[in-house]
Amino acid sequence: MPDLDTREWLLTNGLGSFASGTISDVRTRTYHGWLFSATNPPSGRTLLFSHLDASLEVSRSVVALGTNVWGNGQIEPTGYELLRCFDINPVPKWIWGRDNWQLSRQLVMPYGLVGSREQGAGSREQGENSFLLHPSPHPSASSAQSQLSDRTLIQYCYDGSETAILRLRLLIAERDFHHQQTASSGLQFSELLGQQQVCLQAKKSDNFGIPWHLRWTQGKYQPDAVWYWNYGFSEETKRGLGDKEDLYSPGYLIVALQPRDVVTLEARVGFPDSMAGVLTSATFAEAVEAEQDRLSQIFGWREGGKEAEERETQREGCKGEEFSPCSLLPAPLLLPHSPLWQQLLKASDRFIVYRASIADPNPTIIAGYHWFNERGRDILIALPGLALVPQRFELAKKVLRSFGHYCRHGLMPNAFPDADGEPLYNSIDAALWWIETLGLYLEATEDWEFLAEQFPIVQQIHKAFVGGTHYNIQVDAIDGLISWDARGVALTWMDVVIGAHPVTPRYGKPVEINALWYSALCWLSQWAERLSQLNFGDPVRLTKQAQRYALQAQKVKTSLQKFWNPQLGYLYDTIEPDDRRNFQIRPNAVLALSLHHCGFSVQQGCQVLDLATISLLTPYGLRSLDPGDPEYKGRYEGNQEQRDRAYHQGTVWAWLIGPYIRAWQRFYPQQSLPFDWQPLLDHFLSSGCLGSISEIFDGDAPHTPRGAIAQACSVAEVIRHIQK
């Protein structure tokens, strides 16, 4: 590896906690570390355990295996030069070595809901604290949360011709995952050494932080309090954000290693627990196997036979005398149990998390890693791919029910705050996406009792949109289309606001919003008729409602023709409040063609897709704006404002490939899809974040991946269509 390999890896545990880093083991982001704990699952994510800096003494020579980039740009030490191999399957694994020795390291983050099943949580670990430093105010350390397991396991394996000494220096922090830590007299760390474990807790002024502990199977711990200043984060430098950090080291572990020795460590949130079990060299393998079993139970597949042998052969390639980077090669796309399909399902599960609740953990979806939390629109767009295609129907039902619970004034939440607080309802389309996704769930399950339960909420949304709700969202009495007008906000998925100025305002009547409205009315008519037939409610009243919804849908379908631009052969993006038309070529027209109920003709659909294929389609998704538009920005880079101005002005969005495919299959059912899956699959397997799909890509070639390294909607839409 002549250069630093900054491709990334990601581990999650179903609680919102995560671990992440790079292949070369250098930290390039604020979001790199081995234990970011969600103190109020799935939010409140806090870096506790950054990493272990390792060095190995062999033949009276000490070699540093770590790689650090400092604030001045210097790389020291350069352990990446000894890195012979990295593998991502089944967990991240590094091998460093020279002619007479090699040392491997693996990381795993065990699932946090111990004993849980798809339908809910079963038995969980619990026990009394062995000893305390100070009581913690954080929920993750309270009795209500002590049954949740938040931990990372690390295992080192040594092989060589001589004995060796491994030194592992512990680097820690106590800071929000969006920010950096700075050494100061006001930040101190308490340390209590026990039998093969050390318990740690930060103290900031008079406030005590999250207690956690590190334990190990062998070795001698040496307290050695020291600060390491000025780590540099090159990715944050590129993004114009804070890019320097100080890390604290309370001490280091010395391990004498014989050939083939194994040392296992566990970093675990909370105080040491006598009920947690003894840490042994087998604990790591058991955790990996438990995760494989959990995924197998959820998705109904088991590893075995020829496929398992092929994967084992790939892993064996990392164990011989000659080392090379390992990767998982694509398998035939139509095999439901192929390694590629299993990797996609594994990637999808990373986004499924649970809100803090012992009695009944409530599932939700993280929109993307590293920095996103729950986002209503993203959750509802991703749900078909993450839950309906893999037949996780109970998961889908619980998420849909949760959104129904949060419905206010006919609107659904668009964002849930990181800390405790009220959801944000700054979206015009989240409620409409909820209806669309509910419809897809019902098509898959025929769960009419659930429809009867949720139908009052469906009617509440309809009533609010017709009668008017926040942001001047209201149905136009003349044409039946939905309009909105509220300055200083952006309510569609193109939602960037700089100061009080939306980059893509889209006031008035956006095309995909009204396509969603038409589809929603069709669903309402269909559901009212269905409920009347099944005697859920008053049949006569429901039948009349079904007729009214159908008439309203027909009116909207007729009015949708206002969006047709015959000169361009495309759909206007927005009809503005003063009735002006926005004729920019954006993917919202494709979105309008992709819904379950479509109000446009075959001729119109074909013309839209022809132009979108020429102007918007890339190997990684659709551009958000035609490159020929004077407002087009082909690269998503620079500081926050520069990136915000490019976010929806040409940047490629991977999730939009799903709507494009659905529209293509509707209007060109006999023609092959003009899209080659291979570049996007290559990205999934060996670029960006290995085993996931980025949020966005540059509009200009070579379409560099940008934004969140793992995005729920991106993965979900590939799952939804890869086998078709």
Steps between C-alpha positions, in 0.01 A plus 500: 500500500711791376230748607253514786191299414219713642211279396283448804335227708198519729363292787165561671306333781130581456499771766643784294852436629773439245869448435674616185839565346712447190681209339841658569390549864543877489222717639392751236166608649353625825278193468780243513540300819437159649208581729251778436232425758137607452423625850130539419450238228519570217620856573746667736795334326822561691857398426646312798763272351702633209747218439803307618840606372696177461870426484673163486845411630654208311869404485592802714344728243188708569264572211204737525189362332280807532459779248427856606466817299575803713372852468812615317448231234779273623432125496655334806525211558457330164367162598302482177827418323499162680134431422482193279130435482158632594174306480148619581322164523363398737655782711782749440839328516850641456826304468838665551818306447860450397690190398514343846170612657145616441238655725130513421230713658124460471213714628136412560214696656252247644131566456376719782159346567617182667269206432276710274294369212337672206167536682651665806746447779537185702724441798785744557812517704468662840692511823623724776801720461820355638630838605425864433705808433216753509132473413427592141213721388506349152214267402742239363636441849168514685307198620253552215773446246734257676341207317620630164846389392722767344847363431783438254722192495857505370718198439871479416659179370878461484697258286878500473820311558580678827327634808382859478375781719185684396438848640152644470455864595144596583372824337168629632261794491169629631336714235201528271555318172467821297778682684865463595661467840746760627727446798425735787531519876121474520498155340630215712463123495453280806665160481451196722710192436356156574589142418585507127276801447499874538190713557496853357279804534542860388443797724421840352487766771254344747331273247589134470493335161411154377671218693652225293769239540761310306589143589744252348589131505871540568757770555614751760351848508728794571337833597668781309279807473594714201330717241567460128440831327406607152377197312395612153181401314562547129139438393376770735763737360354443154151573633604824669418367848693459824789269420724476811461284809680415824467152645572387854692185586454367855757224445606204292487122503810281467441146369772236471414286197608153406451384139126453426397687814169687501402797713139622514377832635155639564399866532158512665274786609402497865672380812652149516225244532550160662217363284675590174695174496869424487692646209694226319674453168182329376279803581584673173414204277179444696398862440566469125304174485212649699474787253503262204226294666292812569517609137424148381189487717378837373563444131450126482838407364782291631856490381604163371602288206693638206438869580648465847798315359563778248489765773728295721745471211501879473569534872778240481669728249577730793681230697777377278851626437390729218249766599270712289184698566196270512160581356167333444433448130152545356291186468221449245238758583198272487613257772302587815769347722803629309779669700416830332133481601596406855740794517224735386263366766773532761554861390127568529489377860753761612234768465241323716527633856285510811392791713574466872229290659535187709137385495460526122794631296360710219670448162598788281752570224820702502504699175877469456840471661684667640307815585132450423238404754137411425354691204136441424508529123810280474353234728180473296682493165742236628244278673391298193859397424610450860189321625249399232737335252673293775151427642567668833131583520480535877780756485321694226174491694658635818675783315180597319302488823759717672465765231125487534540570869705812420255646248416861589274734302517255211880512484759234577838572663785576268771491766549373851746700711820337631399588856160468663259740339208537267529372142520754220207518261667702223395277211214509253557149367580276802129439564445421132796261497348334807179433307695372200711266714197386699345406167802294400494326839132412458559374146767266637315381812125559455501600866155658490468520877804727501338708227187536715720608792686760296219622275392780739854641469478474121177698516658751737773568245246538221288739704801712599624532142156587366415743779849644538779447749838648597718680244188592300478144373158467341316351206415755232119501484508567126734230367529265801881521508702548818676832546711649775659839567716576804812710457830399656433125503534215251240226539582256217793256492707780345513661841824697540459841663794740538414762755137571419536430129414158349738399222215333308185670638236313295213704642160435351416163347801263467448224246592195713292631793191506282583162352517368856168671573339331201635160606379564856146576380498181296611305807227667712228408253628145476528462879160645580344255256699211648401588857135524400516149351665360813252671733764712673272791582177620340491345148267766356707788630827339385361437153401865464845606622661272243298669227596849619869407514478353149339818363766711668773279358357539150497878540864498611595271210351747257677791668835319490506587131586854607849364565548383143749704297432403134794703367748311718318170523547505875314595817528844654673468835273747680200717431580806707244698706470762226438216249843523337653167396846382598634308200829373646576137422503330839438141614173599667329427169633144518378474860154601379499207254618240749221488758252215535224706336618717211298779344700548177459340160733245343613751238582758766679245716716383211596855404593587859713189536674562166611846609585389855716220361698748293524779758484345846597132495851404621652165603418583865153653489332813366636851502287750686526749212578491129871580431388746234319715755685824594446417869663157468788419736693187407708448813385472858797641689625793705371646824149453635341777296672395178387143547147607589476700180592189299291248697196513271650690208656215305625262767417136424268325748536122504149434634345657191602198293204321658231741374671504160482121475137488613405764244695322227332168574160671483547687171756279323403152627637320195832683480814425698599747767760750372697472821804286578495381862869419512646844591258538791566143616875557472453804720303289749766231514827687476467879513392765749374307802558133424169316510276804472394775258569870531233764527608706198757526221641787298291591196816517289705192412663307658205548740701494823293370795408772749283566802409226745705186436201269557148616414182306572310613189796419274529144628123452514437590137773263378344218705162589358611458139824306473326166437258634242 
